[in-house]
């Protein structure tokens, strides 16, 4: 039975309730008061609506005026320009840069409302005084976003925010139907946040009142005290999506990893209720979707939420167990699962958990599985409690379905590690996770990114690629920089055989920092995809990127070897294998991968065997390498027997034993002999006994 009373129905309108409201108790200054030692704040606010060469816009001048007033209230030194021409816009940007450059700690905010268009992947802000009869004139008659971002890069200051309410339809006659809104932000300066009023490639609404839709919602949150800037933008995005019924979803591109509180870090509740922190209601910290819990459960859950935020996981657990000693309340069970999955120090097959109250600055993940002083262990089996509740008259609230979805996904995903002792099969864990997530989805509470990514894994596993893609696109619309979501999206497109979209998203993953680990993963996965699907041009492009940005890595050698083997080009495969091991002579993983690459056909198997024989002949003087090669030849010959590439004869078995014996002697003679290798030799001999002729 699914509990449905007073359910909320709008996805991102609810996401703001999930974020912890814990930015309090630090300062009680009024919102407009600024610390004299605080970093300087500068803002450039532009609102262009009275165009002479294209369609006019009603709200940008009002948007600029109202944003300027709000920023002044927040202590910014503000320059507001309404209906600015090209020269004035360019001068204002350069002046803005110079003011920010005056202090390394300065904070800048650039706001633009008006027409904005894209061309060739670049975004342009349109002055009011120019005629642009041709797309080719954009470079000289409009202000590029690249110019703005590079100016901010030159300022080299702490934080810059760029807010663009400029994604309306391209107003020019030459506009192509595909050029809607702005394009995705490319490289942006460190310490910057770029906010679009709607997703890249989409259009924003001009609004029917005094302000544009995005600006109207932004003004509701910008001056709220105690809110960090990322939370302000999250709340704004949620509000815009709710206001437009999902037609407009803002996008945030962030390269800022610090914290900034425009309204100061002060007691949020003091500003809202006028009460001191000591007078806070017991349920002030209640997370989202617990509103229908009974009063005692609300108090316990709120207390546990606050304690867990500060790393007091053990105290949080006690606050829940004390409130529900008979383990009968579904809301407290939901919060217990959240605490268990996020705050454990160690666990026993996810049916028992140890918690501790951490010191300031400590993180549960960092001390996990350590002998942490003060931790206590509790037996906790959510599956048994959930089954008991479902079989009784207890109504299952959606928040419990969501928590159980997370729990069952954890069982399913980690099943191989603990399968011998788990209460359910992996297939049953999968089915239960799907059922619980679907219940949460139907109740419109499947809104947090972590749970959505878990659900996407389940959908992918079940072959529901199109639904997976739709779910991941929701995350990407809200969090364009989410690498995990975009990687999963690329893989889902690949499984759905939409290769162009897969390559597109792999390209985005690699573009921000082509030498990063994320870029390496994107190049390698895209190259594998291209190889599997005969996309030769893409294969070469990605391999060249790997070779250029990662010259000391052997993956490109292996992938080229795989391609040669796939077309039976044995000569090229041999040349590549020789070159690879000559460059990386001690890399066992490369040797293992090259030999595995040959095992596609019987002919490939024997080509690999010839390669091993030749390597052994040329490695007589290096005992350490010879040990590895001899063992691999024994293993390779054994593989041939098991797959019937070779006949099971006494001669073949003796050759395997000869190589194992030589390996054993050489390994023992090395000062740092490999214990794992000795164990593997013993294991192979045991398996060989089953193949000995009777």
C-alpha positions, 0 to 999 in steps of 0.5 A: 500500500502506497501512502499518497496524501498531500503528495507534491507533484513538481520534481525540481520544485521539491529539490530545494527542500532536500538541501540541508538548511544548516547555514546558521548560528554564525552571524547575526548582522543585518543583511545589508551590513558588510564586514569592513574586512570583507572582500570587495564586491563589484557588479556589472548589470546590463539590460537591453530591450529597446532594440533598433534593429530587431524585436524589442523586449519588454522586461530587460530594463526592469530586470537590470534595475531590480537586480542592481538594487538587490546587489546594492543591498548586498554590498556590491558596487554596482554599475547598471547599463540599460539599452547599451550600445556596442561600444558602451558594452565593451567599455563596461566589460573592460572597466569591470575587469579592471575593478576586479583586478584591484584585489585578488579576493574580489567578487564579481557578478555580471548580469545580462538580460536581453537578446543572445544568440549562438553561432558556430558554438560561440554565444553573443550578447546583442547591443541595441544600436546595431544592425546585423543583417548577416551571421558573419557580422556577429563577431564585429557587431555583438559582444561575445561571451568569450570576450566577457569570460576572458576579461574575467580570467584576466582579472584573476580574482577569487570568484566571478558569477555570470548570469545570462537571462539571454536565451530567447529565440534568435530574432534575426532573419538569417537565424537557422531553425536549429540555433535556438538559445545559447550553446553550452559553455566551453572553457571558463575561468577558474573560480567562475559560475556561469548561469543560463536562464534556460538549458543550452539550446532552449529558449527562455520566457520574457515574462508577463509582468515587470520581470523576465521569468528567470529574473523574477525568481532569482530576485526572490532568493538573491537577498535571502540571508544565510544562503550559499550562492550555489543554493541560491541558483539551485532554488532559482532553477527549481522555481523557474521550472515550477513556474514554467511547468518544466518548459524552462530549466536553467543550467549552471556551469561551475568552476568554483569550489569554495563558498560565497554567501551574498547575504552573509552567514547568519541565522536563517531562522532569525531572518524568517521568524525573528526568533533566536536559534535557541527558540528554533522549532524541534522540526526546523531541520526536518528533511523533505517528504517527512511532512506527513510523519507523526509529531514524535517522528518528525522531532526524531528525524529532524534531530538526526538530520542535524546531528548527522550534518555535523558528523554526529552519526552515533548520536543521530542513530540513538535519536532515532532508536530512542523514538521508535524502540519497537521499530514500527514507524516507517518514517523513522525506518526511512531516516535510519536507512539514510543514516546507515548508508551514508554514515557507517564506519563499517558494516556487516553485509548491510545488515549491521552497522557501526557508527561514531560521533566524529571530530570536527573536520572528520568525514565518515568515508575517510575513516571508514573501516578503520579502528575508530575509537568510540564506534558502536555496532548495531544490528539493523536489517531494513529488509526484514522491517520493510517486509513486516510493515508491508505485510501489516496494516502500516501504510508505506510512505513514499519516502520509505519507498525511496530509502528502500530503493537506495538500500536494495540497489546497494544490495544488488550492486555489491552482491558479488562481495557478500552473496554467501550471506545475504538474505535475498538473491541478486535478482530479488534485490534488483526487482525490489529496488526497481519496485521501490524506485518506481513507487517513489517516481510515481509519488514525484519524490525521486528528485535527488541526484544520487538516487536518480543515478542509482535508478538509471543503473537499474534501468540500464541493466534491464535494457530500458535505455530510452527511459535511462536516457530521459532520466539522465537528461533530467540530471544533465539539464539541472547539473551540466557539470555532473560527470557521473551522469554524463558518462552514464548518458554516453554509455546509455546512448551507446547501448541504444545504438545512438552512436552520434549522441554517445560520441557527442557526450564523450566529447563534452567529457573530454573537452574541459580538461583534455589531460584529466582522468575524466578525459582519459576515460572518455577517450578510451570508452569512445575509442572502444565504441568506435572499434566495436561499431566500425567507426574508423574515423572516430576511432582514429580521432580518439586514439590520436587524442590518447597518444597526444595527451597521454604519451606514456600510456599503453592503451592506444597500443592495445586498441590498435592491436585489437583492431589489427586482430579483428581484421586478421592483420597478423603482421601489424598485430605483431609489430604493435605488440613488439613495439608496445612491450619494448616501450613498456617491458615490465607492464604485466597488464599490457602483456596480459591484455595483448595476449587476451586480444589475440584470443579471438580465433584459433589462428589468433591464439597461435599467433599469440603463442608465436609472439610469446615464444619469441619474447622468451628467446629474447629475454634470457638475460632478464630473470625477472621478465623471464619469470613472467613470460614463462608463467604466461606461456604455461597459462596460455598453453593451458588455455589452449587445452581447455578451449580445445585449440590444443590436444590434451596430450602428455607432451602438452601437459609436460611442456606446461609443467616444464614452464611452471618448474622454470618459473618456480626456480627463477622466482625463488632465486629473485631476492624479492620473489613474488608470493602471489606468483608462487600461489598461482603456480600451485593453483595451476598445477591443481587444475592440471590434474583434472586434465591428466590422461587416466 
